Amino acid sequence: MVHGVHARYVVALAVAHLMPRFSAGPVVAHLYRLAGFQIGRDTTFGGPVRILSGTRFAENLVIGEDVLISTDVTINVDAPVYIGDSVSIGPFVRIYTANHPVGPSSSRMSREQSNRPVTIEHGTWIRLGATILPGVTVGRGSIVGAGSVVTRDVPPNSFVDGNPA
C-alpha cells in the first residue's frame, strides 16, 4: 500500500479510465476483482469508482451480485462497506465510513478518526448524488432520494429524501 492506496487498484483504475463508460461495465468489475475486491457475479460499473482509504483497502469492500454502480461514485473504506445483491447506485453517490469527532474550541476538528461501517442491504436504490454517512444501514428494498444526505439508519422498504434524509 502506498499512501493508503493499493497498487493493484491504481493499475485497475488507470485501465478502467481507458474503457468506454457504461459498455465496459463487466470488464471494469473484473479489473476490480483482479485488484482484490470482493465483487459478485453480474455486477457492473458505469465507469471507474473512486475507492478511498487511509489504512485498509480491498478487504473492507464487499459488493454482492447483480449490482449496478454508475459513474463518478466515491466509496471510502476505512471501515467495512457491504453492498448487498441487486442494488443500484446512481451517479455521483458518496459513501463514507470515516469521520472526526468534534475537538475543543481551539481546534474544532479532532485529529482522531472515527471509522464506522456502512451497509446497503439487498434490493436498494441509492439515487443521483446521495451521500451515505458513517455507521448507516440502508434497509432492504429502500430508496434514497437524489441529493439526500443519510445520517442514520433507513428502515427496510422505505423511501427517504432530503438533508438530512
C-alpha positions as CSV (number, residue, x, y, z in Angstrom):
1,M,0.0,0.0,0.0
2,V,1.3,3.4,-0.9
3,H,-0.3,6.4,1.0
4,G,-3.4,4.4,1.6
5,V,-3.9,3.3,-2.0
6,H,-3.3,-0.3,-3.0
7,A,-1.1,-0.5,-6.1
8,R,-3.3,-3.1,-7.9
9,Y,-6.2,-0.7,-7.5
10,V,-4.2,2.1,-9.0
11,V,-3.5,-0.1,-12.1
12,A,-7.1,-1.2,-12.3
13,L,-8.3,2.4,-12.1
14,A,-5.9,3.6,-14.8
15,V,-7.1,0.8,-17.2
16,A,-10.8,1.4,-16.3
17,H,-10.4,5.1,-17.2
18,L,-9.4,3.9,-20.7
19,M,-12.5,1.9,-21.2
20,P,-15.7,3.3,-22.7
21,R,-18.2,4.2,-20.0
22,F,-21.3,2.0,-19.5
23,S,-20.4,-0.5,-22.2
24,A,-17.3,-1.8,-20.4
25,G,-19.1,-2.3,-17.0
26,P,-18.4,-6.1,-16.7
27,V,-14.7,-5.5,-17.7
28,V,-14.3,-2.8,-15.0
29,A,-15.9,-5.2,-12.5
30,H,-13.3,-7.9,-13.5
31,L,-10.5,-5.4,-13.1
32,Y,-11.6,-4.6,-9.6
33,R,-11.8,-8.3,-8.8
34,L,-8.2,-8.7,-10.0
35,A,-7.3,-5.8,-7.7
36,G,-8.6,-7.9,-4.8
37,F,-12.1,-6.6,-4.2
38,Q,-14.9,-9.0,-3.4
39,I,-17.4,-8.4,-6.2
40,G,-20.3,-10.7,-7.0
41,R,-21.2,-12.0,-10.5
42,D,-23.3,-10.0,-12.9
43,T,-22.2,-6.8,-11.1
44,T,-21.4,-3.9,-13.5
45,F,-19.9,-0.4,-13.2
46,G,-20.8,2.6,-15.4
47,G,-17.2,3.8,-15.1
48,P,-14.3,3.9,-12.7
49,V,-15.1,4.2,-9.0
50,R,-13.0,6.2,-6.5
51,I,-12.2,3.9,-3.6
52,L,-10.5,5.8,-0.7
53,S,-8.8,4.5,2.4
54,G,-6.1,5.7,4.8
55,T,-5.4,2.3,6.2
56,R,-7.4,-0.7,4.8
57,F,-8.4,-1.4,1.3
58,A,-9.8,-4.4,-0.6
59,E,-10.7,-6.4,2.5
60,N,-13.2,-3.6,3.6
61,L,-15.3,-3.6,0.4
62,V,-17.8,-6.4,-0.4
63,I,-20.2,-6.0,-3.3
64,G,-23.0,-8.5,-3.9
65,E,-24.3,-10.0,-7.1
66,D,-26.3,-8.2,-9.9
67,V,-25.3,-4.7,-8.6
68,L,-25.2,-1.7,-10.8
69,I,-22.8,1.1,-9.8
70,S,-23.0,4.2,-12.0
71,T,-20.4,6.8,-12.9
72,D,-18.4,9.1,-10.5
73,V,-19.1,7.1,-7.4
74,T,-16.9,7.5,-4.3
75,I,-16.6,4.8,-1.6
76,N,-14.5,5.4,1.5
77,V,-13.4,2.0,3.0
78,D,-11.7,3.0,6.3
79,A,-14.3,0.7,7.8
80,P,-16.2,-2.1,6.1
81,V,-18.7,-1.3,3.3
82,Y,-21.2,-4.1,2.4
83,I,-23.4,-3.6,-0.6
84,G,-26.0,-6.4,-1.0
85,D,-27.4,-8.1,-4.1
86,S,-29.5,-6.3,-6.7
87,V,-28.5,-2.8,-5.5
88,S,-28.5,0.2,-7.8
89,I,-26.2,3.1,-7.0
90,G,-26.6,6.2,-9.1
91,P,-24.0,8.7,-10.4
92,F,-22.1,11.0,-8.0
93,V,-23.1,8.9,-4.9
94,R,-20.7,9.2,-2.0
95,I,-20.4,6.6,0.7
96,Y,-18.2,7.4,3.7
97,T,-17.1,5.4,6.7
98,A,-14.7,7.8,8.3
99,N,-15.3,10.9,10.4
100,H,-13.6,13.1,13.0
101,P,-15.0,13.8,16.4
102,V,-15.5,17.4,17.5
103,G,-12.5,18.8,19.2
104,P,-12.1,21.6,21.7
105,S,-13.0,25.2,20.8
106,S,-9.4,25.9,19.8
107,S,-9.4,23.2,17.2
108,R,-12.9,22.1,16.2
109,M,-11.9,19.0,14.2
110,S,-10.1,16.5,16.3
111,R,-7.1,14.8,14.6
112,E,-8.5,11.4,15.8
113,Q,-10.5,9.5,13.2
114,S,-13.7,7.5,14.0
115,N,-14.5,4.7,11.5
116,R,-17.9,3.1,11.3
117,P,-19.2,0.6,8.7
118,V,-21.8,1.2,6.1
119,T,-24.3,-1.5,5.0
120,I,-26.6,-1.2,2.0
121,E,-28.9,-4.1,2.0
122,H,-30.4,-6.1,-0.9
123,G,-32.6,-4.5,-3.5
124,T,-32.0,-0.9,-2.6
125,W,-31.7,2.1,-4.9
126,I,-29.4,5.0,-4.0
127,R,-30.2,7.8,-6.4
128,L,-28.1,10.5,-8.0
129,G,-25.8,12.5,-5.8
130,A,-26.9,10.9,-2.4
131,T,-24.4,10.8,0.4
132,I,-24.3,7.9,2.9
133,L,-22.5,8.9,6.2
134,P,-20.5,6.6,8.5
135,G,-22.4,4.0,10.6
136,V,-25.5,3.9,8.4
137,T,-27.5,0.9,7.3
138,V,-29.9,1.3,4.4
139,G,-32.5,-1.3,4.8
140,R,-33.5,-3.9,2.3
141,G,-35.7,-2.6,-0.6
142,S,-35.3,1.0,0.3
143,I,-34.9,4.1,-1.9
144,V,-32.6,7.0,-1.1
145,G,-33.8,10.1,-3.0
146,A,-31.5,12.1,-5.2
147,G,-29.2,14.5,-3.4
148,S,-30.1,13.2,0.0
149,V,-27.7,13.0,3.0
150,V,-28.3,9.9,5.0
151,T,-27.3,10.5,8.6
152,R,-29.0,7.5,10.3
153,D,-30.3,4.0,9.5
154,V,-33.1,3.7,6.9
155,P,-35.8,1.1,7.8
156,P,-36.4,-1.7,5.2
157,N,-38.8,-0.8,2.3
158,S,-38.6,2.9,3.0
159,F,-38.2,6.0,0.8
160,V,-36.1,8.7,2.3
161,D,-35.3,12.1,0.8
162,G,-33.7,15.4,1.9
163,N,-31.0,16.7,4.0
164,P,-31.0,15.0,6.4
165,A,-32.9,12.1,4.9
